């Protein structure tokens, strides 16, 4: 909405009151000066999730307060829809969803579906077959008609895409990779020479020299660095 100057006046000209006593006419008011102001106020009331009521003259302030409260209660208010963010809590913030690989309805989450399809944002959207084949970090087109799928981040570390640096070659955007331990070896040395006693099956060592061998298996169920568990979410509206 822009300022509507009096009819026939220069841009941004002020309004003046008429004076019947000396014959000074008041500024002629254009219809837009009244209509546009009312429509702007009604739109703000609707944005505050209120129903315009001609008998309630406090709705404008109530709508502004409601919008402020909503913004303060939504810790992710400044994060664009579709963009991941960390959350320290066991439930997503208001208007957000955990990136847990869920298949969603396009009609129930229209803003998220529309946002990830915005060509200017360059999201990689893969087919659901590609997603199920390991592109868990991407959005998928779901069944191709009524659903789509969000990335799966639960329990996973996020790694920067190699993008030609040749540190982590052959990886696609959003592609899952299993844990691995870098190739290495272990060794030990035992002083003495190896021999058996009385033909028994177990060797003993005595004297000088050294003998090498392998160590026993040790460790847990995966290879991982130290870390902290946070929920990864995205806004859907």
C-alpha positions as CSV (number, residue, x, y, z in Angstrom):
1,X,0.0,0.0,0.0
2,X,1.2,3.5,-0.8
3,X,0.2,7.0,0.3
4,X,-2.8,8.3,-1.6
5,X,-2.6,12.0,-2.0
6,X,-5.7,14.2,-2.5
7,X,-7.3,14.1,-5.9
8,X,-5.5,16.4,-8.4
9,X,-2.6,17.1,-5.9
10,X,1.1,16.4,-6.4
11,X,2.5,13.1,-5.2
12,X,2.8,13.0,-1.4
13,X,0.9,16.3,-1.0
14,X,-0.8,16.7,2.4
15,X,-4.5,16.9,3.1
16,X,-6.0,20.1,4.3
17,X,-9.2,20.8,6.3
18,X,-11.9,22.9,4.7
19,X,-13.0,26.1,6.3
20,X,-16.6,27.1,5.5
21,X,-16.2,30.5,7.2
22,X,-13.7,31.7,4.6
23,X,-14.7,29.4,1.8
24,X,-11.6,27.2,1.8
25,X,-12.5,23.8,0.4
26,X,-11.2,20.7,2.0
27,X,-9.0,18.2,0.1
28,X,-11.0,15.8,-2.1
29,X,-10.4,12.3,-0.9
30,X,-9.8,9.6,-3.5
31,X,-11.6,6.3,-3.0
32,X,-8.3,4.4,-2.7
33,X,-7.3,6.3,0.4
34,X,-10.3,4.8,2.2
35,X,-10.5,1.4,0.5
36,X,-6.8,0.5,0.6
37,X,-6.4,1.4,4.2
38,X,-9.4,-0.8,5.2
39,X,-8.2,-3.7,3.1
40,X,-4.7,-3.5,4.6
41,X,-6.1,-3.6,8.1
42,X,-8.5,-6.5,7.3
43,X,-5.6,-8.5,5.7
44,X,-3.5,-8.0,8.9
45,X,-6.4,-9.2,11.1
46,X,-6.7,-12.3,8.9
47,X,-2.9,-12.9,9.1
48,X,-3.3,-12.8,12.9
49,X,-5.7,-15.7,12.5
50,X,-8.8,-13.7,13.5
51,X,-12.1,-13.4,11.7
52,X,-12.9,-9.8,10.9
53,X,-15.7,-8.6,13.1
54,X,-17.4,-5.2,12.4
55,X,-18.4,-4.9,16.1
56,X,-14.9,-5.4,17.5
57,X,-12.7,-2.4,17.3
58,X,-9.7,-3.9,19.0
59,X,-9.0,-6.6,16.5
60,X,-6.0,-4.8,14.9
61,X,-4.1,-4.7,18.2
62,X,-5.1,-8.3,19.0
63,X,-3.9,-9.5,15.6
64,X,-0.5,-7.8,15.9
65,X,0.0,-9.3,19.4
66,X,-1.0,-12.7,18.1
67,X,1.6,-12.5,15.3
68,X,4.3,-11.4,17.8
69,X,3.4,-14.3,20.2
70,X,3.6,-16.8,17.3
71,X,6.9,-15.5,16.2
72,X,8.4,-15.6,19.7
73,X,7.1,-19.1,20.3
74,X,8.5,-20.5,17.1
75,X,12.2,-20.8,17.6
76,X,12.7,-21.6,13.9
77,X,10.7,-18.6,12.7
78,X,13.7,-17.2,10.7
79,X,14.7,-20.5,9.0
80,X,13.2,-20.8,5.5
81,X,10.8,-23.7,4.8
82,X,12.6,-26.8,3.7
83,X,16.0,-25.8,5.1
84,X,17.3,-28.1,7.9
85,X,18.1,-26.7,11.4
86,X,19.1,-28.2,14.7
87,X,16.7,-28.4,17.6
88,X,17.6,-29.1,21.3
89,X,14.4,-31.0,22.3
90,X,12.6,-34.3,21.9
91,X,9.7,-32.7,19.9
92,X,10.0,-30.4,16.9
93,X,9.2,-26.7,17.4
94,X,5.9,-25.3,16.3
95,X,5.3,-25.5,12.5
96,X,8.3,-27.8,12.1
97,X,8.8,-31.5,11.5
98,X,11.7,-33.8,12.3
99,X,13.7,-34.9,9.3
100,X,12.9,-38.6,9.8
101,X,12.5,-40.0,6.3
102,X,8.7,-39.7,6.5
103,X,6.5,-39.9,3.4
104,X,4.1,-36.9,3.6
105,X,1.0,-35.9,1.7
106,X,1.5,-33.1,-0.8
107,X,-2.0,-31.6,0.1
108,X,-1.3,-31.7,3.9
109,X,2.1,-30.1,3.6
110,X,1.6,-27.8,0.5
111,X,4.0,-25.1,1.6
112,X,6.9,-27.5,2.1
113,X,6.2,-29.3,-1.1
114,X,6.0,-26.0,-3.0
115,X,9.2,-24.6,-1.4
116,X,11.4,-27.6,-2.2
117,X,10.2,-27.4,-5.8
118,X,11.2,-23.7,-6.1
119,X,13.8,-23.7,-8.9
120,X,15.6,-20.7,-7.3
121,X,16.4,-22.8,-4.2
122,X,18.0,-25.7,-6.0
123,X,16.9,-28.6,-3.9
124,X,17.8,-32.0,-5.3
125,X,14.6,-34.0,-5.4
126,X,15.2,-37.7,-6.2
127,X,12.8,-40.5,-7.1
128,X,11.6,-42.6,-4.2
129,X,13.5,-45.6,-5.7
130,X,16.7,-43.5,-5.5
131,X,15.9,-42.5,-2.0
132,X,15.3,-46.0,-0.8
133,X,18.5,-47.0,-2.6
134,X,20.6,-44.7,-0.3
135,X,19.8,-41.0,-1.2
136,X,18.4,-40.6,2.3
137,X,19.7,-37.1,2.7
138,X,17.5,-35.8,-0.2
139,X,13.8,-35.0,-0.6
140,X,12.0,-37.5,-2.8
141,X,9.0,-37.2,-5.1
142,X,7.3,-40.0,-3.2
143,X,4.7,-41.9,-5.2
144,X,5.0,-39.2,-8.0
145,X,1.5,-38.0,-7.6
146,X,0.2,-37.3,-4.0
147,X,3.1,-37.8,-1.7
148,X,6.8,-36.8,-1.2
149,X,9.4,-37.9,1.3
150,X,11.7,-35.8,3.6
151,X,15.3,-36.6,4.4
152,X,16.3,-39.2,7.0
153,X,18.7,-37.8,9.5
154,X,18.0,-39.7,12.7
155,X,21.2,-41.2,14.2
156,X,23.4,-39.9,11.2
157,X,26.4,-37.6,11.0
158,X,26.3,-34.9,8.4
159,X,29.3,-34.6,6.1
160,X,30.2,-31.8,3.7
161,X,29.8,-32.9,0.1
162,X,33.2,-33.5,-1.6
163,X,32.2,-31.7,-4.8
164,X,35.4,-32.5,-6.7
165,X,37.9,-32.1,-3.9
166,X,38.8,-35.9,-4.1
167,X,38.6,-36.4,-0.3
168,X,35.4,-38.4,-0.3
169,X,35.1,-39.3,-4.0
170,X,32.1,-40.8,-5.7
171,X,29.5,-39.5,-3.3
172,X,26.2,-38.0,-4.5
173,X,24.4,-35.2,-2.7
174,X,22.3,-36.8,0.1
175,X,23.9,-40.2,-0.3
176,X,24.2,-42.4,2.7
177,X,27.6,-44.0,3.4
178,X,28.2,-46.8,5.9
179,X,30.8,-46.6,8.7
180,X,34.3,-47.8,7.9
181,X,37.7,-47.9,9.6
182,X,40.7,-46.6,7.7
183,X,43.0,-49.4,6.6
184,X,45.8,-50.0,9.2
185,X,47.6,-52.7,11.0
186,X,48.5,-53.7,14.5
187,X,51.6,-55.5,15.6
188,X,53.2,-56.8,18.8
189,X,56.6,-58.2,19.7
190,X,57.4,-60.9,22.1
191,X,61.0,-61.4,23.4
192,X,62.4,-64.9,23.0
193,X,62.4,-67.7,20.4
194,X,59.3,-69.7,19.7
195,X,59.3,-73.4,20.5
196,X,57.0,-76.0,21.9
197,X,57.4,-78.0,25.0
198,X,57.0,-81.8,24.9
199,X,55.3,-81.6,21.5
200,X,52.3,-79.7,23.0
201,X,50.2,-77.4,20.8
202,X,50.9,-74.2,22.5
203,X,54.2,-72.3,21.9
204,X,56.3,-70.8,24.5
205,X,59.1,-68.2,24.1
206,X,62.5,-68.2,25.6
207,X,65.9,-66.8,24.9
208,X,66.5,-63.9,22.5
209,X,64.8,-62.7,19.4
210,X,61.3,-61.6,18.7
211,X,58.1,-63.0,17.2
212,X,55.3,-60.9,15.6
213,X,51.6,-61.7,15.4
214,X,48.0,-60.2,15.4
215,X,45.9,-58.7,18.2
216,X,42.5,-59.9,19.4
217,X,39.3,-58.2,18.2
218,X,38.2,-55.2,20.3
219,X,35.8,-52.2,20.0
220,X,32.1,-51.6,19.7
221,X,29.4,-51.9,17.0
222,X,30.5,-48.9,14.9
223,X,33.3,-46.4,14.3
224,X,32.5,-42.9,15.4
225,X,33.9,-39.7,16.8
226,X,32.7,-38.0,19.9
227,X,29.4,-36.2,19.4
228,X,26.2,-34.7,20.8
229,X,22.7,-35.8,19.7
230,X,20.4,-33.0,18.5
231,X,17.2,-33.3,16.5
232,X,17.3,-32.1,12.9
233,X,14.1,-30.4,11.7
234,X,12.7,-28.3,9.0
235,X,9.8,-25.8,8.9
236,X,6.7,-26.9,6.9
237,X,4.9,-23.6,7.0
